[in-house]
Amino acid sequence: MADRNKIIDDYYNNYDEDRRLVKDQTHMVEFEVTTKYIEKYLKENHKILEVGAGTGRYSLYYANRGYDVTAIEFVQHNLDVLKSKITADMKIVAQQGDAVDLSRFEDNAFDMTLVLGPLYHLYEDADIRSAIAEAVRVTKKGGVVMIAYIPNDGVFSNWGVSHLLDGYPKDFDENFRLRRYPEGVFATFYIEEFKQIMKEFDVEYLHNVATDGLVNIMSEKINNLSKKEFDVWVKYQLSICERADLQGFSGHALYICRKN
Ligand SMILES: C[S@@+](CC[C@H](N)C(=O)[O-])C[C@H]1O[C@@H](n2cnc3c(N)ncnc32)[C@H](O)[C@@H]1O
């Protein structure tokens, strides 16, 4: 049985996570939409926790803007990159840690908790629940929790379509759902399935957002847009991102709730 920790380490030690959200317009959509939703709820003096902070695209962005940020990241290499970018004027603490166990933090400690990545890699039901429960536990009552996940058909229509013969039925089941096992690196959800899981927690639903929509399928077109055209495309994505009928093929999704 492969160890999920080793699989995640191996993956991110060989992937340039630091360039992911800035490398082209296709990848920038996710950042633009996610920050718009973060800023709907973020108030001055809010304490932010980011779990699975990667190399700090979000954590450093908000620390740079004066927020008090705590960043937890599993992979040492990503954490090292994040730490190398911290400047003396930032109020940020970055530590190695696992989303499924945030016991170093007290209950109700943060105004906003961002879990933008760990659920991409957790495939055991118990780990998925622990990561969500921990994010909710450490968030203040009335605070906002945002959890990113990967919709199944965003993966199938991108990676899956290039692996129809070698991937089916090895990596995809008879319903073309990505099988959940650690060697697969990524775990996917159906939108309705994720919403159902979140009903197990004492939170109020606020939004389910398709953060980047069809970017995987349309990457060439999106990368070739002029800057002005791209700005309009981001506006389009923002205008449709909560439409349930358009979410299942999104590259990424974001569940946003308030702790009761
Ligand atoms: C796709 S990256 C996203 C990074 C950043 N949050 C962002 O959105 O740009 C996912 C990150 O989650 C981290 N991660 C995966 N599983 C984790 C876990 N169980 N606990 C903490 N971090 C985890 C990975 O190492 C990786 O850096």
The ligand as a MOL file (V3000), in Angstrom:
LIG
                    3D

  0  0  0     0  0            999 V3000
M  V30 BEGIN CTAB
M  V30 COUNTS 27 29 0 0 0
M  V30 BEGIN ATOM
M  V30 1 C -2.1700 22.4890 -5.7190 0
M  V30 2 S -1.2760 22.9960 -4.3290 0 CHG=1
M  V30 3 C -2.1020 24.4880 -3.8610 0
M  V30 4 C -1.2510 25.4380 -3.0780 0
M  V30 5 C -1.9440 26.7400 -2.6690 0
M  V30 6 N -2.9220 26.5270 -1.6380 0
M  V30 7 C -2.6080 27.3430 -3.8720 0
M  V30 8 O -3.8190 27.2260 -4.0320 0
M  V30 9 O -1.8910 27.9340 -4.6700 0 CHG=-1
M  V30 10 C -1.7850 21.8930 -3.0510 0
M  V30 11 C -0.8980 21.9940 -1.8250 0
M  V30 12 O -1.4940 21.2540 -0.7560 0
M  V30 13 C -0.4540 20.5650 -0.0870 0
M  V30 14 N -1.0280 19.4390 0.6260 0
M  V30 15 C -1.4750 18.2890 0.1010 0
M  V30 16 N -1.9540 17.4990 1.0590 0
M  V30 17 C -1.7950 18.1650 2.2270 0
M  V30 18 C -2.1090 17.8810 3.5770 0
M  V30 19 N -2.6520 16.7250 3.9190 0
M  V30 20 N -1.8360 18.7940 4.5140 0
M  V30 21 C -1.2590 19.9810 4.1650 0
M  V30 22 N -0.9250 20.2970 2.9170 0
M  V30 23 C -1.2060 19.4090 1.9480 0
M  V30 24 C 0.4810 20.1700 -1.1910 0
M  V30 25 O 1.7520 19.8380 -0.7140 0
M  V30 26 C 0.4560 21.4130 -2.0670 0
M  V30 27 O 1.4570 22.3220 -1.7010 0
M  V30 END ATOM
M  V30 BEGIN BOND
M  V30 1 1 1 2
M  V30 2 1 2 3
M  V30 3 1 2 10
M  V30 4 1 3 4
M  V30 5 1 4 5
M  V30 6 1 5 6
M  V30 7 1 5 7
M  V30 8 2 7 8
M  V30 9 1 7 9
M  V30 10 1 10 11
M  V30 11 1 11 12
M  V30 12 1 11 26
M  V30 13 1 12 13
M  V30 14 1 13 14
M  V30 15 1 13 24
M  V30 16 1 14 15
M  V30 17 1 14 23
M  V30 18 2 15 16
M  V30 19 1 16 17
M  V30 20 1 17 18
M  V30 21 2 17 23
M  V30 22 1 18 19
M  V30 23 2 18 20
M  V30 24 1 20 21
M  V30 25 2 21 22
M  V30 26 1 22 23
M  V30 27 1 24 25
M  V30 28 1 24 26
M  V30 29 1 26 27
M  V30 END BOND
M  V30 END CTAB
M  END
